[in-house]
Amino acid sequence: MPSVARVPQVVIIGGGFAGIAAARQLRRAPVEVTLLDRTNHFTFQPLLYQVATGALAPSDITAPIRWILRRQRNTRVLMADVRKIDPRERTVFIDDEMRAISYDYLIVAPGARHAYFGRDEWEPYAPGLKAIEDASEIRRRFLLAFENAEKSENPVEREEYLTFVVVGGGPTGVELSGALPFIAKKALAPDFRSIDAGGARVVLIEAGPRILPSFPEDLAGHAAQDLRDLGVEVRTRSTVTKVERDGVYIGDEKIRARTTFWAAGNKASSLGAFLDAPLDRAGRVQVNPDLSVPGHPEVFAVGDLAVIMQDGRMVPNVCPAANQQGAAAAKSIIRDLRHQARKNFRYFNKGDLATIGRSRAIADFGKVKFSGRLAWFLWLFVHIMYLVGFRNRLSVLLQWSYAYFTYQRGVRLITDVERYKPPTDQRPPFQR
Ligand SMILES: Cc1cc2nc3c(=O)[nH]c(=O)nc-3n(C[C@H](O)[C@H](O)[C@H](O)COP(=O)(O)OP(=O)(O)OC[C@H]3O[C@@H](n4cnc5c(N)ncnc54)[C@H](O)[C@@H]3O)c2cc1C
C-alpha cells in the first residue's frame, strides 16, 4: 500500500454514478478529495430517453456536481477534461494546457460512450444516447423529421422522414423505440395538417436472436409483444451493415429512413488505456477483486470503465453497480488509512427494470418476475426515489404527470436550428 505522510490526496475522475458515490463515501475520511469532470453536472442517464422524447427537460435529470457535494468540506470540484494519466508518476493531466494534478489515490470513473463497432463514420447519421447533449440532439432530429415531412411535397421523401430506425435492442433501444410511436400518435398527430404523424413507422433492429438479452427470455418476449402492440416493427437476427443519411442496410435490404438512432454497444472511456492494465474488447479495465488496477493498488477503475466477474458472470454496467463500486473503492482507501485489510468487491443486484412505452415495463428480481402496469409503477417509483439527493424530484414528477395525463410533451422546442445543415454534412452532435 502507498505510504502517505501528509493529508492524502484522492483524485476522482468523473462525476457520474461511480465518482459521486466515491466522493460521498469519503466525506468524513481524513483525505482531501479533488473530483474532476469535463462537465459541471451529474447526469441521471436512465432518464435520458425521457429528455430525448421531450417528456422531461435537460435540467430535470441533471444537477450541478458542485451543488451535490457542496456540504463536503474535504472535497473540491474542478470542471476539467482529463487528457492523460501517468500512473507511475501518480499524476493526471487536465485540459489543453495539460496541467498536472498529483494524487496518492486515484479513482477512475469516466464511464463509457456508445460505440459503432469501428464504423465511426455512421455517427453523423445515427447519434447515440449517452450525455444530455445527445438527448437534446435526438429530440431535435425527431421533431425536425415531422417538420420536414410536413413541408415536403415528395411522397417518397415524406415517408423517409416519417420512418425512424432504432439500432440496438437493449434497454435503451427498447425504451426509445417504445416511446416514439406513442408521441407521434398522441402528442404530434393533431398538430400537423399535411401528414399523418400518427402513422410514423418505427423499426427496432437487433442483431441477436431476441431483444433485451440481459433479461429472462419470457420477460423479453413480453416486451417484444408490447412493442409490437405499440406499432414498433421489431427486427431480430438483423445486423446493420451500413448507415447512410437516408437509410440503414441490413445486408442488401435498405430501410429508407431519414432518422436513425444508435443504441447498440458501448466503448469504455479511452482513459483506461493509460492504466498499464489489461483491457477487454469494450476497452474496460480488468480490475482486481478489490477494484484496484493490476500493479497499482493506489488506482481504482470503477463503474462502466471496469470489468469484473462475479459467480461466473460479468457484473453489469448499470447504475447500482457503478454506485456500489464507487463506494467500495472509497472504503478500500479508508481501510488502507486505518491499516486494515481491504475487502473484495461484491455486487448486490437489487433487480432489473426496463420500461416499454407509456405504462408498461418488465421487472426481474430473480425469483420474482412480472410485467405490465405494476412493473411500470415500480419503475416510476424507483426512478423518482433514485433522484433523492438531487433537487429535481418534484419537478420530474410534475412534468411526468403532465405528459402522462395530457398525452402532451412539455418540451417540444427545436433549438439550434442554425446548426442543422443538409444531411450530407451533418456532423455528430458533439465530438469527444
Ligand atoms: C441511455 C441510457 C440509459 C440507461 N438506463 C439505465 C437504467 O435504466 N438502469 C441502470 O441501472 N443503468 C442504466 N444505464 C447505465 C448507467 O447509466 C451507467 O452504467 C452508469 O451511468 C455508469 O456510471 P459511471 O459513473 O461509470 O459513468 P457515468 O455515469 O457515465 O459518468 C461518467 C462521468 O465522467 C465524466 N468524464 C468522462 N470522461 C472524462 C474525462 N476525460 N475528464 C473528465 N471527466 C470525464 C463524464 O462527464 C461523466 O460525468 C443507462 C445508460 C444510458 C446511456
The ligand as a MOL file (V3000), in Angstrom:
LIG
                    3D

  0  0  0     0  0            999 V3000
M  V30 BEGIN CTAB
M  V30 COUNTS 53 58 0 0 0
M  V30 BEGIN ATOM
M  V30 1 C -29.4910 5.9820 -22.2290 0
M  V30 2 C -29.0270 5.1670 -21.0580 0
M  V30 3 C -29.9740 4.5330 -20.2660 0
M  V30 4 C -29.5540 3.7860 -19.1690 0
M  V30 5 N -30.5140 3.1870 -18.3960 0
M  V30 6 C -30.1410 2.5500 -17.2840 0
M  V30 7 C -31.1230 2.0130 -16.3910 0
M  V30 8 O -32.3390 2.1150 -16.6420 0
M  V30 9 N -30.6870 1.3950 -15.2640 0
M  V30 10 C -29.3680 1.2970 -14.9610 0
M  V30 11 O -29.0230 0.7890 -13.8920 0
M  V30 12 N -28.4070 1.7480 -15.7880 0
M  V30 13 C -28.7560 2.3940 -16.9330 0
M  V30 14 N -27.7980 2.8930 -17.7670 0
M  V30 15 C -26.3720 2.6400 -17.4750 0
M  V30 16 C -25.8590 3.5970 -16.4160 0
M  V30 17 O -26.2880 4.9130 -16.6790 0
M  V30 18 C -24.3340 3.5130 -16.3530 0
M  V30 19 O -23.9900 2.1860 -16.0360 0
M  V30 20 C -23.7770 4.4580 -15.2830 0
M  V30 21 O -24.0710 5.7930 -15.5900 0
M  V30 22 C -22.2560 4.2810 -15.1570 0
M  V30 23 O -21.7810 5.1700 -14.1980 0
M  V30 24 P -20.2990 5.7520 -14.2870 0
M  V30 25 O -20.1320 6.5940 -13.0720 0
M  V30 26 O -19.3480 4.6560 -14.5410 0
M  V30 27 O -20.2770 6.6670 -15.5860 0
M  V30 28 P -21.1470 7.9160 -15.9680 0
M  V30 29 O -22.4000 7.9900 -15.1680 0
M  V30 30 O -21.2480 7.8850 -17.4300 0
M  V30 31 O -20.2360 9.1600 -15.5230 0
M  V30 32 C -19.0010 9.4180 -16.1090 0
M  V30 33 C -18.6220 10.8580 -15.8490 0
M  V30 34 O -17.2640 11.0430 -16.2300 0
M  V30 35 C -17.1260 12.2490 -16.9390 0
M  V30 36 N -15.9690 12.1200 -17.8270 0
M  V30 37 C -15.8000 11.2620 -18.8390 0
M  V30 38 N -14.6040 11.4060 -19.3990 0
M  V30 39 C -13.9690 12.3750 -18.7250 0
M  V30 40 C -12.6940 12.9970 -18.8340 0
M  V30 41 N -11.8010 12.6090 -19.7640 0
M  V30 42 N -12.3880 14.0040 -17.9870 0
M  V30 43 C -13.2690 14.4180 -17.0590 0
M  V30 44 N -14.4990 13.8550 -16.9040 0
M  V30 45 C -14.8430 12.8480 -17.7220 0
M  V30 46 C -18.4360 12.4000 -17.6720 0
M  V30 47 O -18.6790 13.7780 -17.9860 0
M  V30 48 C -19.4330 11.8440 -16.6620 0
M  V30 49 O -19.9500 12.8480 -15.8210 0
M  V30 50 C -28.1780 3.6480 -18.8760 0
M  V30 51 C -27.2380 4.2870 -19.6910 0
M  V30 52 C -27.6530 5.0390 -20.7630 0
M  V30 53 C -26.6390 5.7450 -21.6140 0
M  V30 END ATOM
M  V30 BEGIN BOND
M  V30 1 1 1 2
M  V30 2 1 2 3
M  V30 3 2 2 52
M  V30 4 2 3 4
M  V30 5 1 4 5
M  V30 6 1 4 50
M  V30 7 2 5 6
M  V30 8 1 6 7
M  V30 9 1 6 13
M  V30 10 2 7 8
M  V30 11 1 7 9
M  V30 12 1 9 10
M  V30 13 2 10 11
M  V30 14 1 10 12
M  V30 15 2 12 13
M  V30 16 1 13 14
M  V30 17 1 14 15
M  V30 18 1 14 50
M  V30 19 1 15 16
M  V30 20 1 16 17
M  V30 21 1 16 18
M  V30 22 1 18 19
M  V30 23 1 18 20
M  V30 24 1 20 21
M  V30 25 1 20 22
M  V30 26 1 22 23
M  V30 27 1 23 24
M  V30 28 2 24 25
M  V30 29 1 24 26
M  V30 30 1 24 27
M  V30 31 1 27 28
M  V30 32 2 28 29
M  V30 33 1 28 30
M  V30 34 1 28 31
M  V30 35 1 31 32
M  V30 36 1 32 33
M  V30 37 1 33 34
M  V30 38 1 33 48
M  V30 39 1 34 35
M  V30 40 1 35 36
M  V30 41 1 35 46
M  V30 42 1 36 37
M  V30 43 1 36 45
M  V30 44 2 37 38
M  V30 45 1 38 39
M  V30 46 1 39 40
M  V30 47 2 39 45
M  V30 48 1 40 41
M  V30 49 2 40 42
M  V30 50 1 42 43
M  V30 51 2 43 44
M  V30 52 1 44 45
M  V30 53 1 46 47
M  V30 54 1 46 48
M  V30 55 1 48 49
M  V30 56 2 50 51
M  V30 57 1 51 52
M  V30 58 1 52 53
M  V30 END BOND
M  V30 END CTAB
M  END
